[in-house]
């Protein structure tokens, strides 16, 4: 089951421009440098100008692909597809970009939603509650405005949500079987859905770091993302191959005496993946400021820690506060985070709440990766030994991405 690593590293090729009213064709050579095969390894190409449609083929077979408008200017700027590639294998893909038409349609393998809370809307009209973005001003708490309290997104393996408040906590939803569920359960399955094998919230996060939440750092402990002018959440991409959620905080005084900053976080989850990439940009440059991230110290958890940026745990606790535990069972989860060593200022010993990294951005950016499993999974991991082995393999995949190179235009 664990013979192949699911790479989450993006292979970025050169930017390509489509000629007006014409088609651009080129070949992309994709190489896996590892001696282990990889499934659903993301390959990313930047595109410019007015690309409206794309076709990707491998040995004459069409490969699902996706065009995304990352910066929200109304034009696609990235093309991605997923490669199943053997150990040390090289594959050659044919890429065609068109300036007419619309993106080709493929079976969705991921899903994302933001949904307003309004109990007066009847079930048959709940489609009227779906939105793509929301921004609120200083002093407004949007936590109760959205069902499941923030944007939620999933692959067929796992689901995440990001709280829309001063915590901005990353929370998780574990599954029993593979599939897309959030449209049906909205993160809160009823008893009939549970009996039918749907997943559920599997972690109580409270005010902890949850799974890879970014917070401020006061020199002693993490601090909340408060004292801000505006908060926003936006669905950048809904699929079919990846979903991207953007969380933006404007005018945040992260540390007393430092100028306010704008922080944009993007969470990217690919089909076939349980791990999520976190990309953060700061404006103006915040390289002199320190922040905190890490994972919750699940009750009675054991730790996996390589002292070089990889940290994980395996533990069991109630998925809600104990006083609200009626109707729930204790849940066993494995958590993981991998932070580049260049961004790490300090690696703190576990406290009662968190396993903490103190981090700083470089050149105004910060990237790290998060991952989890639920012991409920019929397809996943069921012991700390299995999980910790996976985490070490996962990090090796992060350090050894697939490579992509344009070989013919």
Secondary structure, DSSP 8 states (H G I E B T S, - for coil): --SSB-----EEEEEEE--TTSEEEEEEEEE--SSS-EEEEEEEEEEESS--EEEEEETTEEE-EEEE-SSSSSS--EEEEEEEE-TT-EEEEEEEEESSS--------EEEEEEB--TTS-GGGGGGGEESEEEEETT--GGGTBGGGS-EEEESS-EEEE-SSSS--EEEEE-SSSS--HHHHTT---HHHHHTT--EE----TTS-TBT--EEE-SSSEE-S-S-SEEEEEEEE--SSEEEEEEEEEEE--STTS--EEEEEEEEEETT-S-EEEEEEEES--TTS-EEEEEE--TT-EEEE-SSSEEEEEEEEESS-GGG-TT--EEEEEEEEEE-GGGEEEE----SSEEEEEE--BTTEEEEEEEEEETT-SSS--SHHHHHHHHHHHHHHHHS--EEEEEE-
